[in-house]
Amino acid sequence: MTIIVVKSTNTKIEKTQSGSEMKKQQAAIDQGGDYPLPFWLVVNDPYPPGRYVIAPQSYKVNQYQSLELDRYNLHLEPVKA
């Protein structure tokens, strides 16, 4: 199972090319290997620290009829202990 690990509610704001702002939170993807891989998650409100899975509504079919994650609409669900 692929787990998303959030360790902090800290965020950073980045300006897009159009001049709008995008809020990002650092997380890591843990696929069971030796080291989780860090990445930035685009958020409206930061997720609390914890372990999450990617919610089903985060997937979409692109213009080539291939499945992909919607990078601007990624939702996480807490892992139940």
C-alpha positions in Angstrom: 0.0 0.0 0.0 1.3 3.4 -0.9 1.3 5.8 2.1 1.6 9.5 2.1 3.4 10.8 5.2 2.9 14.4 6.4 5.2 15.6 9.2 4.4 19.3 9.5 1.6 21.8 8.7 4.1 24.3 7.4 3.4 25.6 3.9 5.0 27.8 1.4 3.4 30.2 -1.1 4.6 30.2 -4.8 3.6 32.6 -7.5 2.4 31.0 -10.7 3.2 32.3 -14.2 -0.3 33.9 -14.3 0.5 35.8 -11.1 -1.8 33.8 -8.8 -0.6 32.2 -5.6 -0.3 28.4 -4.9 0.0 27.0 -1.4 2.2 23.9 -1.0 2.9 21.5 1.8 5.8 19.1 2.0 5.0 15.4 2.2 6.6 12.1 1.3 5.5 9.0 -0.5 6.3 5.7 1.3 6.1 2.7 -1.0 7.9 0.3 1.4 11.4 1.0 0.2 14.4 2.2 2.3 13.5 5.9 2.1 10.3 7.8 1.5 10.4 10.2 -1.5 9.6 13.8 -0.6 7.3 15.9 -2.8 5.2 19.1 -2.6 1.4 18.8 -2.3 -0.8 21.7 -3.5 -3.3 22.5 -0.7 -6.0 24.9 0.3 -5.6 24.0 3.9 -2.6 22.1 5.2 -3.1 18.5 6.3 -2.3 17.7 9.9 0.7 15.4 10.5 -0.1 11.8 10.0 -0.3 8.9 7.5 -2.6 9.1 4.5 -3.7 7.3 1.3 -4.7 9.0 -1.9 -8.5 9.4 -2.1 -10.3 8.0 -5.2 -11.5 11.4 -6.4 -7.9 12.4 -6.9 -7.6 10.3 -10.1 -8.7 11.4 -13.5 -8.6 10.3 -17.1 -6.5 12.7 -19.2 -6.9 13.8 -22.9 -5.1 10.6 -24.0 -7.5 8.4 -22.1 -4.8 7.5 -19.6 -5.2 7.5 -15.8 -3.3 10.1 -13.8 -3.4 12.0 -10.5 -5.1 15.4 -10.6 -2.2 17.5 -9.3 -4.5 20.4 -8.5 -7.2 18.3 -6.9 -5.3 15.8 -4.8 -7.2 14.6 -1.7 -5.8 12.5 1.1 -7.7 10.2 3.5 -6.2 9.4 6.9 -5.0 5.8 7.4 -7.0 4.1 10.1 -4.8 2.6 12.8 
